[in-house]
């Protein structure tokens, strides 16, 4: 292998099944220098050590070279839905994403996260390059129009998508590693807690402490009360019913902090498009599995406080049982983002944690604070039961532009 292959080998074990998307001549897994000198890339062949390796590319000339020694499939990056969830331990996509339009690249990343059981590895330029010099005759295999660069994935964007980033020598391009066992968004939570000088209850402190340590099981238990497939099928105490949300067939709906997508089955059949967002990758993985029958449902991982990559106007946003897991600066960030993405007269439904119930000023709100948080909306406060004290302020908020 060359230096690049040795770099990638550090992320792959001998027991891993590997999917190489946009594999080309598999230059990361074979000795490229040998190929250039002899026109025989398989002389003294040295390859990635793994259990199995499947190469995929859309250009037949590449595959004609590699297929003599590797199993290969001709497929484009827009056809990744042909792969089932978690069908490979490791998915790698090296020097490929920059050849796609930006939205296509982002869609491919979400698909690759879905396909990988353990890890996603990407490699892409650290600044924009046209790559025109390689279109005419790449690897001495003739003209390849697909070699043109169409987009640039900024390192800070990849960090928001959950990748750890490095710039290895000698190329100093961007190497991104996404470990599915890791918990995204935790650093944000820790920093917000440090910035907030007020005392926290044991519940809030323990949540962020476990999140920071990457203890996904404990964090998910605290967030989800051990939700599993049985809980997924229940309709107990959902704001979908408590707030009598009315959906229309043409609506685009955003479920913020969707978790395992429990409410998708009640919403997706009634609307044009359902979008679930959560900052915990394991939640999104479960949501995709549980809701695989709904073709108009999509699930995405975000950074834990913004909707910065989302620009499609939304008709309805709802957020169920999530604001009590957010420190106040995160609540404020999300409300500002929700206002931004909603259409005029778009609606926002949710619950806010009551200070009188939770007794924790780091995330629960007084009546004045709840009103201040939603001050840009036309808000209707809704009481859904008579017992007191009760944990939440329930609301319907409409975005009105004068």
ZIFEN-V603330 format. One record per residue. N is the residue number from 1. RES is the residue in three letters. PHI is phi in whole degrees, -180 to 180 (999 if undefined). OMEGA is omega in whole degrees, 0 to 359 (* if undefined). Layout:
BEGIN
n & res & phi & omega
N & RES & PHI & OMEGA
N & RES & PHI & OMEGA
END
This chain:
BEGIN
n & res & phi & omega
1 & UNK & 999 & 172
2 & UNK & -86 & 181
3 & UNK & -59 & 182
4 & UNK & -68 & 178
5 & UNK & -62 & 178
6 & UNK & -66 & 177
7 & UNK & -64 & 180
8 & UNK & -69 & 181
9 & UNK & -58 & 180
10 & UNK & -63 & 182
11 & UNK & -99 & 187
12 & UNK & -128 & 178
13 & UNK & -102 & 181
14 & UNK & -68 & 180
15 & UNK & -98 & 183
16 & UNK & -87 & 165
17 & UNK & -90 & 190
18 & UNK & -126 & 173
19 & UNK & -111 & 180
20 & UNK & -104 & 184
21 & UNK & -91 & 186
22 & UNK & 69 & 192
23 & UNK & -69 & 185
24 & UNK & 59 & 175
25 & UNK & -92 & 181
26 & UNK & 60 & 184
27 & UNK & -67 & 177
28 & UNK & -80 & 186
29 & UNK & -114 & 176
30 & UNK & -130 & 182
31 & UNK & -84 & 185
32 & UNK & -66 & 180
33 & UNK & -62 & 178
34 & UNK & -61 & 180
35 & UNK & -64 & 183
36 & UNK & -66 & 184
37 & UNK & -79 & 192
38 & UNK & -113 & 187
39 & UNK & 63 & 176
40 & UNK & -126 & 186
41 & UNK & -70 & 186
42 & UNK & -109 & 173
43 & UNK & -76 & 184
44 & UNK & 53 & 187
45 & UNK & -63 & 173
46 & UNK & -127 & 188
47 & UNK & -129 & 174
48 & UNK & -56 & 177
49 & UNK & -86 & 180
50 & UNK & -158 & 182
51 & UNK & -70 & 179
52 & UNK & -155 & 183
53 & UNK & -143 & 176
54 & UNK & -118 & 178
55 & UNK & -100 & 180
56 & UNK & -132 & 176
57 & UNK & -155 & 180
58 & UNK & -96 & 183
59 & UNK & -103 & 187
60 & UNK & -62 & 182
61 & UNK & -60 & 176
62 & UNK & -64 & 185
63 & UNK & -67 & 178
64 & UNK & -63 & 177
65 & UNK & -75 & 189
66 & UNK & -78 & 189
67 & UNK & -67 & 180
68 & UNK & -66 & 186
69 & UNK & -128 & 181
70 & UNK & -129 & 168
71 & UNK & -68 & 183
72 & UNK & -136 & 177
73 & UNK & -137 & 175
74 & UNK & -86 & 185
75 & UNK & -157 & 177
76 & UNK & -95 & 180
77 & UNK & -72 & 176
78 & UNK & -91 & 182
79 & UNK & -116 & 186
80 & UNK & -71 & 177
81 & UNK & -68 & 176
82 & UNK & -72 & 178
83 & UNK & -92 & 180
84 & UNK & -79 & 181
85 & UNK & -61 & 174
86 & UNK & 51 & 182
87 & UNK & -91 & 176
88 & UNK & -136 & 177
89 & UNK & -65 & 184
90 & UNK & -128 & 171
91 & UNK & -113 & 175
92 & UNK & -123 & 184
93 & UNK & -142 & 193
94 & UNK & -113 & 181
95 & UNK & 57 & 183
96 & UNK & -127 & 191
97 & UNK & -61 & 180
98 & UNK & -68 & 178
99 & UNK & -86 & 180
100 & UNK & -107 & 168
101 & UNK & -62 & 188
102 & UNK & -57 & 182
103 & UNK & -66 & 176
104 & UNK & -63 & 179
105 & UNK & -65 & 179
106 & UNK & -66 & 177
107 & UNK & -63 & 179
108 & UNK & -63 & 179
109 & UNK & -61 & 179
110 & UNK & -63 & 177
111 & UNK & -66 & 181
112 & UNK & -66 & 175
113 & UNK & -61 & 180
114 & UNK & -69 & 185
115 & UNK & -74 & 185
116 & UNK & -78 & 173
117 & UNK & -82 & 189
118 & UNK & -119 & 194
119 & UNK & -156 & 173
120 & UNK & -121 & 180
121 & UNK & -118 & 175
122 & UNK & -126 & 177
123 & UNK & -140 & 187
124 & UNK & -154 & 182
125 & UNK & -58 & 179
126 & UNK & -87 & 170
127 & UNK & -152 & 186
128 & UNK & -75 & 176
129 & UNK & -134 & 181
130 & UNK & -75 & 179
131 & UNK & 66 & 183
132 & UNK & -59 & 184
133 & UNK & -67 & 182
134 & UNK & -102 & 181
135 & UNK & -74 & 190
136 & UNK & -68 & 185
137 & UNK & -156 & 183
138 & UNK & -85 & 181
139 & UNK & 54 & 180
140 & UNK & 59 & 180
141 & UNK & -114 & 177
142 & UNK & 94 & 182
143 & UNK & -64 & 178
144 & UNK & -137 & 183
145 & UNK & -65 & 181
146 & UNK & -73 & 181
147 & UNK & -76 & 179
148 & UNK & -63 & 176
149 & UNK & -88 & 184
150 & UNK & -118 & 184
151 & UNK & -152 & 178
152 & UNK & -139 & 178
153 & UNK & -94 & 182
154 & UNK & -65 & 178
155 & UNK & -54 & 181
156 & UNK & -67 & 175
157 & UNK & -69 & 179
158 & UNK & -64 & 176
159 & UNK & -62 & 178
160 & UNK & -64 & 180
161 & UNK & -84 & 173
162 & UNK & 100 & 181
163 & UNK & -86 & 164
164 & UNK & -85 & 191
165 & UNK & -118 & 171
166 & UNK & -144 & 182
167 & UNK & -130 & 189
168 & UNK & -68 & 174
169 & UNK & -76 & 9
170 & UNK & -95 & 185
171 & UNK & -71 & 184
172 & UNK & 59 & 171
173 & UNK & -85 & 189
174 & UNK & -91 & 172
175 & UNK & -101 & 180
176 & UNK & -116 & 179
177 & UNK & -119 & 176
178 & UNK & -113 & 177
179 & UNK & -95 & 184
180 & UNK & -69 & 178
181 & UNK & -77 & 183
182 & UNK & -77 & 178
183 & UNK & -104 & 180
184 & UNK & -80 & 173
185 & UNK & 84 & 186
186 & UNK & -71 & 180
187 & UNK & -60 & 177
188 & UNK & -59 & 181
189 & UNK & -64 & 180
190 & UNK & -63 & 181
191 & UNK & -63 & 179
192 & UNK & -65 & 180
193 & UNK & -68 & 178
194 & UNK & -66 & 181
195 & UNK & -71 & 181
196 & UNK & -91 & 187
197 & UNK & -84 & 181
198 & UNK & -78 & 179
199 & UNK & -69 & 177
200 & UNK & -112 & 175
201 & UNK & -73 & 178
202 & UNK & -59 & 183
203 & UNK & -62 & 181
204 & UNK & -68 & 181
205 & UNK & -62 & 182
206 & UNK & -64 & 179
207 & UNK & -59 & 183
208 & UNK & -72 & 177
209 & UNK & -62 & 179
210 & UNK & -67 & 178
211 & UNK & -61 & 181
212 & UNK & -64 & 180
213 & UNK & -83 & 178
214 & UNK & 73 & 181
215 & UNK & -84 & 191
216 & UNK & -63 & 183
217 & UNK & -62 & 180
218 & UNK & -66 & 179
219 & UNK & -64 & 181
220 & UNK & -65 & 177
221 & UNK & -64 & 180
222 & UNK & -66 & 182
223 & UNK & -77 & 195
224 & UNK & -109 & 182
225 & UNK & 51 & 177
226 & UNK & 61 & 177
227 & UNK & -56 & 174
228 & UNK & -138 & 183
229 & UNK & -64 & 177
230 & UNK & -65 & 178
231 & UNK & -63 & 180
232 & UNK & -57 & 184
233 & UNK & -85 & 181
234 & UNK & -89 & 178
235 & UNK & -117 & 183
236 & UNK & -66 & 168
237 & UNK & 51 & 178
238 & UNK & -99 & 178
239 & UNK & -67 & 175
240 & UNK & -54 & 182
241 & UNK & -97 & 182
242 & UNK & -63 & 180
243 & UNK & -100 & 175
244 & UNK & 51 & 181
245 & UNK & -69 & 180
246 & UNK & -100 & 180
247 & UNK & -107 & 175
248 & UNK & -119 & 184
249 & UNK & -57 & 183
250 & UNK & -90 & 185
251 & UNK & -71 & 165
252 & UNK & -104 & 190
253 & UNK & -121 & 178
254 & UNK & -113 & 176
255 & UNK & -102 & 184
256 & UNK & -82 & 184
257 & UNK & 60 & 188
258 & UNK & -71 & 181
259 & UNK & 61 & 181
260 & UNK & -85 & 176
261 & UNK & 74 & 186
262 & UNK & -61 & 185
263 & UNK & -90 & 184
264 & UNK & -57 & 185
265 & UNK & -65 & 178
266 & UNK & -90 & 187
267 & UNK & -103 & 186
268 & UNK & -53 & 180
269 & UNK & -66 & 185
270 & UNK & -102 & 188
271 & UNK & -130 & 179
272 & UNK & -75 & 185
273 & UNK & -153 & 175
274 & UNK & -112 & 179
275 & UNK & -125 & 177
276 & UNK & -107 & 181
277 & UNK & -129 & 174
278 & UNK & -151 & 183
279 & UNK & -96 & 179
280 & UNK & -108 & 184
281 & UNK & -55 & 182
282 & UNK & -64 & 176
283 & UNK & -63 & 181
284 & UNK & -64 & 177
285 & UNK & -60 & 178
286 & UNK & -65 & 181
287 & UNK & -59 & 180
288 & UNK & -65 & 179
289 & UNK & -69 & 184
290 & UNK & -67 & 186
291 & UNK & -115 & 185
292 & UNK & -64 & 182
293 & UNK & -81 & 183
294 & UNK & -100 & 185
295 & UNK & -69 & 181
296 & UNK & -95 & 181
297 & UNK & -105 & 178
298 & UNK & -130 & 180
299 & UNK & -132 & 184
300 & UNK & -136 & 172
301 & UNK & -93 & 177
302 & UNK & -118 & 188
303 & UNK & -92 & 177
304 & UNK & 93 & 177
305 & UNK & -156 & 182
306 & UNK & -136 & 171
307 & UNK & -120 & 193
308 & UNK & -62 & 181
309 & UNK & -93 & 185
310 & UNK & -111 & 182
311 & UNK & -124 & 180
312 & UNK & -76 & 180
313 & UNK & -62 & 185
314 & UNK & -112 & 177
315 & UNK & -85 & 183
316 & UNK & -137 & 169
317 & UNK & -116 & 169
318 & UNK & -133 & 182
319 & UNK & -137 & 187
320 & UNK & -108 & 173
321 & UNK & 52 & 182
322 & UNK & -131 & 186
323 & UNK & -64 & 177
324 & UNK & -74 & 176
325 & UNK & -99 & 183
326 & UNK & -115 & 170
327 & UNK & -70 & 190
328 & UNK & -57 & 177
329 & UNK & -61 & 178
330 & UNK & -71 & 175
331 & UNK & -56 & 181
332 & UNK & -64 & 179
333 & UNK & -62 & 181
334 & UNK & -65 & 181
335 & UNK & -62 & 178
336 & UNK & -62 & 180
337 & UNK & -68 & 179
338 & UNK & -63 & 178
339 & UNK & -60 & 181
340 & UNK & -64 & 188
341 & UNK & -85 & 181
342 & UNK & -72 & 170
343 & UNK & -69 & 171
344 & UNK & -60 & 185
345 & UNK & 68 & 172
346 & UNK & -69 & 187
347 & UNK & -120 & 180
348 & UNK & -128 & 181
349 & UNK & -119 & 176
350 & UNK & 180 & 173
351 & UNK & -126 & 174
352 & UNK & -118 & 183
353 & UNK & -72 & 181
354 & UNK & -83 & 176
355 & UNK & -63 & 182
356 & UNK & -65 & 180
357 & UNK & -98 & 187
358 & UNK & -83 & 176
359 & UNK & 61 & 183
360 & UNK & -130 & 186
361 & UNK & -76 & 179
362 & UNK & -75 & 181
363 & UNK & -143 & 180
364 & UNK & -93 & 195
365 & UNK & -121 & 167
366 & UNK & -75 & 179
367 & UNK & -60 & 181
368 & UNK & -65 & 180
369 & UNK & -68 & 178
370 & UNK & -63 & 179
371 & UNK & -66 & 179
372 & UNK & -66 & 181
373 & UNK & -60 & 184
374 & UNK & -107 & 188
375 & UNK & -63 & 182
376 & UNK & -82 & 181
377 & UNK & -103 & 166
378 & UNK & -87 & 193
379 & UNK & -108 & 168
380 & UNK & -113 & 178
381 & UNK & -88 & 190
382 & UNK & -125 & 174
383 & UNK & -102 & 186
384 & UNK & -105 & 175
385 & UNK & -153 & 188
386 & UNK & -102 & 182
387 & UNK & -66 & 183
388 & UNK & -143 & 358
389 & UNK & -78 & 178
390 & UNK & -117 & 196
391 & UNK & -73 & 195
392 & UNK & -130 & 160
393 & UNK & -94 & 176
394 & UNK & -93 & 184
395 & UNK & -151 & 165
396 & UNK & -122 & 183
397 & UNK & -124 & 181
398 & UNK & -114 & 176
399 & UNK & -86 & 178
400 & UNK & -116 & 179
401 & UNK & -113 & 182
402 & UNK & -80 & *
END
